[in-house]
């Protein structure tokens, strides 16, 4: 699928696409009637009564930092199955390298939440797992790890994640709790908002008066920006909807969803999502 480049001030964002597919809307808590009721759904975000979704990696380049966010999350049943995991991870690594992001050069890997392993882990020939990004810590919010440890997390524990954690790859991010977020690199901060999981984070990029927000799974589909509370996706739907309402008010911010199909980003303008135009890499 290739890669698209977006600039937010002096910060470069890359969407490295692996595959776009269509899925039934019910799978993510949306009805066909809701799809039909969103005027801006087609042709990018929906295809008839079905939603379009993507497996991709978003990469942030800021100063000396090279940060990957939520690579191919929620695609475990296809991309991480034992029979096909090696082929998919080799292909994914090749696409990243072609886009100028060799996996060994990534400095940080951010999981907005824990829900499957995506391309955070590399499946070895003996069935064990090691870091996909060999020199990058896997950053997860402290609140998310606390919920996992207390068995208060809506997703089941994953062997792959446990293996990485046992290897010391997983690092906890402390929430600043003052509305400023926690800085990862110049112009790049994370902020715990919860709602989807107890420690779900968003990633904010701000540079030279421009801004972008990576929404994680607050919006599995772009249509979640318009369809209202979604209890099928979120244990705390009101918390998520309040967060989205605030984000829709942020003037000209680039909104990004890791599961959105290409181009994977848009701006909320006059009550609709207008796709952003990335530059092919």
C-alpha positions as CSV (number, residue, x, y, z in Angstrom):
1,X,0.0,0.0,0.0
2,X,2.9,2.3,0.5
3,X,3.4,5.2,2.9
4,X,2.0,8.7,3.3
5,X,3.8,11.6,4.9
6,X,2.1,14.4,6.8
7,X,3.8,17.4,8.4
8,X,2.7,19.0,11.7
9,X,5.0,21.9,12.0
10,X,8.5,20.5,12.3
11,X,7.3,17.0,13.2
12,X,6.9,14.4,10.5
13,X,4.2,11.7,10.6
14,X,4.2,8.6,8.4
15,X,1.4,6.2,7.8
16,X,2.9,2.9,6.6
17,X,-0.1,1.0,5.3
18,X,-0.2,-2.8,5.2
19,X,-3.8,-3.7,4.2
20,X,-7.2,-2.1,3.9
21,X,-10.3,-4.3,4.2
22,X,-14.0,-4.0,4.6
23,X,-15.8,-5.2,7.8
24,X,-19.4,-5.5,8.9
25,X,-20.3,-2.4,10.9
26,X,-21.8,-4.5,13.7
27,X,-18.4,-5.8,14.5
28,X,-17.5,-2.4,15.9
29,X,-20.9,-1.5,17.4
30,X,-22.3,0.5,14.4
31,X,-25.5,-0.4,12.6
32,X,-26.0,-0.3,8.8
33,X,-28.6,2.5,9.4
34,X,-25.9,4.6,11.1
35,X,-23.5,4.1,8.3
36,X,-26.2,5.2,5.8
37,X,-26.9,8.3,8.0
38,X,-23.3,9.6,7.9
39,X,-23.1,11.7,4.7
40,X,-19.3,11.8,4.6
41,X,-18.9,8.0,5.1
42,X,-18.4,7.1,1.5
43,X,-16.2,6.6,-0.4
44,X,-13.2,6.7,1.9
45,X,-14.5,5.4,5.2
46,X,-17.3,3.1,4.1
47,X,-18.2,1.0,1.1
48,X,-22.0,0.6,0.9
49,X,-23.2,-0.9,4.2
50,X,-19.7,-2.0,5.2
51,X,-17.0,-0.1,7.0
52,X,-13.4,0.2,5.6
53,X,-10.6,-0.5,8.1
54,X,-6.8,-0.6,7.9
55,X,-3.8,-2.3,9.3
56,X,-1.0,0.2,9.4
57,X,1.8,1.7,11.5
58,X,1.9,5.4,12.4
59,X,5.4,6.7,12.9
60,X,6.4,10.0,14.4
61,X,9.8,11.6,13.7
62,X,10.6,14.4,16.1
63,X,14.2,15.4,16.6
64,X,16.3,12.3,17.3
65,X,13.2,10.3,18.2
66,X,11.5,7.8,15.9
67,X,8.2,6.7,17.5
68,X,5.9,4.0,16.4
69,X,2.2,4.0,17.6
70,X,-0.2,1.1,17.6
71,X,1.2,-0.9,14.7
72,X,-1.5,-3.2,13.3
73,X,-3.4,-3.4,16.5
74,X,-6.6,-5.5,16.6
75,X,-5.4,-7.6,13.7
76,X,-4.0,-10.5,15.8
77,X,-6.4,-13.2,14.5
78,X,-5.0,-12.7,11.0
79,X,-1.5,-11.2,11.2
80,X,-0.3,-12.9,14.4
81,X,-1.7,-16.4,14.0
82,X,1.1,-19.0,14.3
83,X,0.8,-20.3,10.8
84,X,1.2,-16.9,9.1
85,X,2.9,-14.7,11.7
86,X,6.4,-15.0,10.2
87,X,5.3,-14.1,6.7
88,X,3.3,-11.1,7.9
89,X,6.0,-9.7,10.2
90,X,8.6,-10.0,7.5
91,X,6.4,-8.2,5.0
92,X,5.5,-5.5,7.6
93,X,9.2,-5.0,8.5
94,X,10.1,-4.7,4.8
95,X,7.4,-2.0,4.2
96,X,8.7,0.0,7.2
97,X,12.2,-0.2,5.9
98,X,11.1,0.9,2.4
99,X,9.5,4.0,4.1
100,X,12.8,4.8,5.9
101,X,11.9,3.2,9.2
102,X,14.1,0.2,9.8
103,X,12.7,-1.6,12.8
104,X,16.1,-1.4,14.7
105,X,16.1,2.4,14.4
106,X,12.8,3.0,16.2
107,X,13.5,4.6,19.5
108,X,10.0,4.3,21.2
109,X,7.0,2.1,20.7
110,X,3.8,3.4,22.1
111,X,0.7,1.3,22.8
112,X,-2.2,3.5,23.5
113,X,-3.7,0.5,25.3
114,X,-3.3,-3.2,25.6
115,X,-5.5,-5.2,23.3
116,X,-3.7,-7.9,21.4
117,X,0.0,-7.5,20.4
118,X,-0.1,-6.3,16.8
119,X,3.4,-5.7,15.4
120,X,4.9,-4.9,18.8
121,X,6.3,-8.5,19.1
122,X,8.4,-10.6,16.8
123,X,7.5,-14.3,16.7
124,X,10.7,-16.4,16.8
125,X,11.0,-19.8,15.1
126,X,10.6,-21.6,18.4
127,X,7.3,-19.9,19.1
128,X,8.6,-17.4,21.6
129,X,8.3,-13.7,21.2
130,X,10.8,-10.8,21.3
131,X,10.5,-7.1,20.5
132,X,9.6,-6.3,16.9
133,X,11.3,-2.9,17.4
134,X,14.6,-4.3,18.8
135,X,15.9,-1.1,20.4
136,X,12.7,0.5,21.6
137,X,10.9,0.2,24.9
138,X,7.2,-0.5,24.7
139,X,5.5,2.4,26.5
140,X,2.1,1.7,28.2
141,X,0.3,3.9,30.7
142,X,0.8,3.0,34.4
143,X,-3.0,2.9,34.8
144,X,-3.3,0.3,32.0
145,X,-0.7,-1.9,33.7
146,X,-2.3,-1.5,37.1
147,X,-5.7,-2.6,35.6
148,X,-4.0,-5.7,34.1
149,X,-2.3,-6.6,37.3
150,X,-5.6,-6.2,39.2
151,X,-7.6,-8.3,36.7
152,X,-9.7,-5.2,36.1
153,X,-9.0,-4.9,32.4
154,X,-11.7,-5.7,29.8
155,X,-9.3,-7.5,27.5
156,X,-7.8,-10.9,28.4
157,X,-4.1,-11.1,29.1
158,X,-2.0,-12.0,26.1
159,X,0.9,-14.4,26.3
160,X,2.9,-12.3,23.9
161,X,2.6,-9.1,26.0
162,X,3.4,-11.1,29.1
163,X,6.6,-12.3,27.5
164,X,7.7,-8.8,26.5
165,X,6.9,-7.6,30.0
166,X,9.0,-10.4,31.5
167,X,11.9,-9.4,29.3
168,X,11.8,-5.8,30.7
169,X,10.6,-4.4,27.3
170,X,7.4,-2.8,28.7
171,X,7.8,0.5,30.5
172,X,5.1,2.4,32.4
173,X,4.3,6.0,31.6
174,X,3.2,8.1,34.5
175,X,0.3,10.4,33.8
176,X,1.1,14.0,34.6
177,X,-2.5,14.5,35.8
178,X,-2.3,18.3,35.1
179,X,-3.8,18.4,31.6
180,X,-0.4,18.8,30.0
181,X,0.3,15.1,29.3
182,X,3.7,13.4,29.5
183,X,6.3,14.3,27.0
184,X,7.9,11.5,25.0
185,X,9.9,13.7,22.5
186,X,9.8,17.4,21.5
187,X,6.2,18.2,20.6
188,X,5.0,14.7,21.4
189,X,3.0,14.0,24.5
190,X,0.7,11.2,25.7
191,X,-2.4,11.8,27.8
192,X,-4.5,9.1,29.7
193,X,-8.2,9.5,28.9
194,X,-9.5,6.0,29.7
195,X,-13.0,5.0,28.5
196,X,-12.0,2.2,26.1
197,X,-9.7,0.6,28.6
198,X,-8.7,1.9,32.1
199,X,-5.4,3.4,30.9
200,X,-6.2,4.2,27.3
201,X,-4.0,7.1,26.0
202,X,-4.1,9.6,23.2
203,X,-1.0,10.9,21.6
204,X,-0.7,14.6,20.9
205,X,1.6,16.2,18.4
206,X,2.1,20.0,18.6
207,X,4.7,22.1,16.6
208,X,4.9,25.6,15.2
209,X,1.2,26.3,15.9
210,X,0.0,23.1,14.3
211,X,-1.4,20.0,16.0
212,X,-2.5,16.4,15.6
213,X,-4.1,13.8,17.8
214,X,-3.7,10.0,17.5
215,X,-7.0,8.7,19.0
216,X,-6.1,5.1,19.5
217,X,-9.3,3.0,19.8
218,X,-11.5,5.8,21.0
219,X,-12.6,5.7,17.3
220,X,-12.2,2.3,15.9
221,X,-13.9,3.6,12.7
222,X,-13.9,7.3,11.7
223,X,-17.7,7.0,11.8
224,X,-17.5,6.8,15.6
225,X,-16.8,10.5,15.5
226,X,-20.5,10.9,14.4
227,X,-22.5,8.0,15.7
228,X,-22.6,8.8,19.4
229,X,-21.9,6.6,22.5
230,X,-20.8,3.1,21.7
231,X,-21.1,0.7,24.6
232,X,-20.2,-2.3,22.4
233,X,-16.7,-0.8,22.1
234,X,-16.2,1.0,25.4
235,X,-17.0,0.0,29.0
236,X,-17.3,3.7,29.7
237,X,-18.9,5.1,26.6
238,X,-19.8,8.5,28.1
239,X,-16.1,9.1,29.0
240,X,-15.1,8.4,25.4
241,X,-17.9,10.6,23.9
242,X,-16.9,13.5,26.2
243,X,-13.3,13.1,25.0
244,X,-14.3,13.0,21.4
245,X,-16.6,16.1,21.9
246,X,-13.6,18.1,23.2
247,X,-11.4,16.9,20.3
248,X,-14.0,17.9,17.7
249,X,-13.7,21.4,19.1
250,X,-10.0,21.7,18.5
251,X,-9.6,23.9,15.5
252,X,-7.9,22.4,12.5
253,X,-6.3,19.5,14.5
254,X,-5.4,16.5,12.4
255,X,-7.3,13.6,13.8
256,X,-5.7,10.1,13.3
257,X,-7.0,6.6,13.9
258,X,-4.7,3.6,13.8
259,X,-7.5,1.4,12.3
260,X,-8.8,3.9,9.8
261,X,-8.2,3.1,6.2
262,X,-5.9,5.2,4.0
263,X,-5.3,8.1,4.4
264,X,-6.0,7.3,8.0
265,X,-6.3,11.0,9.0
266,X,-8.7,13.9,8.6
267,X,-10.0,17.2,10.1
268,X,-13.4,17.8,11.7
269,X,-14.9,20.6,9.6
270,X,-18.5,21.7,9.7
271,X,-19.8,18.5,11.3
272,X,-17.9,16.1,9.1
273,X,-14.5,14.4,8.7
274,X,-12.6,15.8,5.8
275,X,-9.8,13.4,4.7
276,X,-6.2,14.8,4.9
277,X,-4.0,14.7,1.9
278,X,-0.7,12.9,2.7
279,X,2.3,13.0,0.4
280,X,3.2,9.5,-1.0
281,X,6.6,8.3,0.1
